[in-house]
Amino acid sequence: MPENPEQLKALLDSFLDPESAGKAAEDIDRGLDLLRTHPAPAPHPERIASIKRDLQNRLAAQTRSSRRIPAWIGWTGCAAALVLATTLLTLTYGPQFHPTQQVTEAVDPAQWKIDTDPVLSGMTKELEGELETILTIHPDQYNSDAPDPIEKLQQELKLMASTDDFWKG
């Protein structure tokens, strides 16, 4: 019998209907009686010692293999470090190639000199003409005689200060 048959009955009643709970409790009691009348044979001490030795050997093998880094990872890391070091040293201390220096030495710049003064003087005249056209269309915006925006703001502030009756409400 279980240690507390009332608790077992209450537990089974919460899951099963009362009739099925009673049958289940009886089945459990009969099973426990069978186990008590026919105890399991104890294992031989030699067999227990053999199992313990086997477990110790397996655990020792696992700890040895888990401590070591697999060889392919180590060799791959070494190869990557070697390639990286070689690349950095080659870029830093390797031969320096400056194609612009070699090309400028081969070509004489005097051959390619272009006289740009006539072109620039013509463009300057065109730009001055365009500026005069803009000033005639919008004289207020681009006129140099127009007041400075800062001066205009100062004048507005003076006007507001003089008409302070509006602000006093």
C-alpha positions in Angstrom: 0.0 0.0 0.0 1.2 3.5 -0.6 2.2 5.6 2.3 -1.0 7.7 2.2 -3.8 6.0 0.3 -6.3 8.8 0.9 -4.1 11.3 -1.0 -3.7 8.8 -3.9 -7.5 8.4 -3.9 -8.1 12.2 -3.9 -5.5 12.6 -6.7 -7.1 9.9 -8.9 -10.6 11.4 -8.2 -9.5 14.7 -9.6 -8.6 13.0 -12.9 -11.1 10.2 -13.2 -14.7 9.5 -12.3 -15.2 7.9 -8.8 -15.7 4.3 -10.1 -12.6 4.4 -12.3 -10.5 6.1 -9.6 -11.4 3.2 -7.2 -10.4 0.6 -9.8 -7.1 2.5 -10.5 -6.2 2.7 -6.8 -6.9 -1.1 -6.5 -4.7 -1.8 -9.5 -1.9 0.3 -8.1 -2.1 -1.5 -4.7 -2.0 -5.0 -6.4 1.0 -3.9 -8.5 2.9 -2.7 -5.4 2.0 -6.0 -3.6 3.5 -8.0 -6.6 6.7 -5.9 -6.5 7.0 -6.5 -2.7 6.5 -10.3 -3.1 8.9 -10.6 -6.0 11.9 -8.3 -5.4 14.4 -7.7 -8.2 17.7 -9.6 -7.9 20.6 -7.5 -6.9 23.4 -7.2 -9.5 26.7 -8.9 -8.9 29.4 -6.7 -7.4 31.7 -7.6 -10.3 29.1 -6.2 -12.8 28.8 -2.9 -10.8 32.6 -2.6 -10.7 32.8 -3.2 -14.5 30.1 -0.5 -15.2 32.0 2.0 -13.0 35.3 1.3 -14.8 33.6 1.7 -18.1 32.0 5.1 -17.1 35.3 6.3 -15.7 37.1 5.4 -19.0 34.5 7.2 -21.1 34.5 10.3 -18.9 38.3 10.5 -19.1 38.3 10.1 -22.9 35.7 12.9 -23.2 37.6 15.3 -21.0 40.8 14.7 -23.0 39.2 15.2 -26.4 37.2 18.2 -25.2 40.4 20.0 -24.0 42.2 19.7 -27.3 41.4 21.8 -30.3 40.9 19.7 -33.4 43.9 19.7 -35.6 42.2 21.1 -38.7 41.0 24.2 -36.8 44.6 24.8 -35.5 46.1 24.5 -39.0 43.5 26.6 -40.6 44.0 29.4 -38.0 47.8 29.3 -38.6 47.4 29.5 -42.3 45.0 32.5 -42.0 47.4 34.3 -39.7 50.3 33.7 -42.1 48.3 35.0 -45.1 47.2 38.1 -43.1 50.7 38.9 -41.9 52.1 38.5 -45.5 49.4 40.8 -46.9 50.0 43.5 -44.3 53.8 43.4 -44.7 53.5 43.5 -48.5 51.2 46.4 -48.5 53.3 48.3 -45.9 56.8 47.6 -47.1 56.3 46.3 -50.6 57.3 48.2 -53.8 55.5 51.5 -54.2 54.1 52.2 -57.6 53.0 55.7 -58.6 51.7 55.7 -62.2 51.1 59.5 -62.2 54.8 60.2 -61.6 55.9 57.9 -64.5 53.3 59.4 -66.9 54.2 63.0 -66.1 57.8 62.3 -66.7 57.0 60.8 -70.1 54.8 63.6 -71.3 56.0 67.2 -71.9 53.4 69.6 -70.4 54.4 72.4 -72.8 52.8 70.4 -75.7 49.4 70.6 -74.0 49.3 74.2 -73.0 46.2 76.0 -74.2 45.8 79.7 -74.4 42.5 80.3 -72.4 42.7 84.1 -72.1 40.5 84.9 -75.2 37.9 82.3 -74.1 37.7 83.6 -70.5 37.5 87.2 -71.6 34.6 86.4 -73.9 32.8 84.5 -71.1 33.3 87.4 -68.7 31.7 89.8 -71.1 28.7 87.5 -71.5 28.3 87.1 -67.8 28.3 90.9 -67.3 25.6 91.3 -69.9 23.5 88.7 -68.2 23.9 90.4 -64.8 22.7 93.7 -66.3 19.7 92.0 -67.7 18.8 90.5 -64.4 19.2 93.8 -62.6 16.9 95.5 -65.0 14.2 92.8 -64.5 14.5 92.7 -60.7 16.0 95.9 -59.6 14.9 95.6 -55.9 16.4 92.1 -55.3 19.8 92.5 -56.9 20.4 96.3 -56.6 23.5 97.2 -54.6 21.7 100.3 -53.4 19.1 98.2 -51.6 19.4 98.2 -47.8 21.2 95.4 -46.1 18.9 92.8 -44.6 20.3 93.4 -41.2 19.7 97.1 -41.5 16.2 96.4 -42.6 15.6 94.2 -39.6 17.0 96.9 -37.3 14.6 99.5 -38.8 11.6 97.2 -38.2 12.7 96.7 -34.6 12.9 100.5 -34.1 9.5 100.9 -35.6 8.0 98.3 -33.2 9.7 99.9 -30.3 8.3 103.3 -31.2 4.7 101.9 -31.5 4.7 100.2 -28.2 1.1 101.1 -27.5 0.1 98.2 -29.6 2.0 95.7 -27.4 0.7 97.2 -24.1 -2.8 96.3 -25.2 
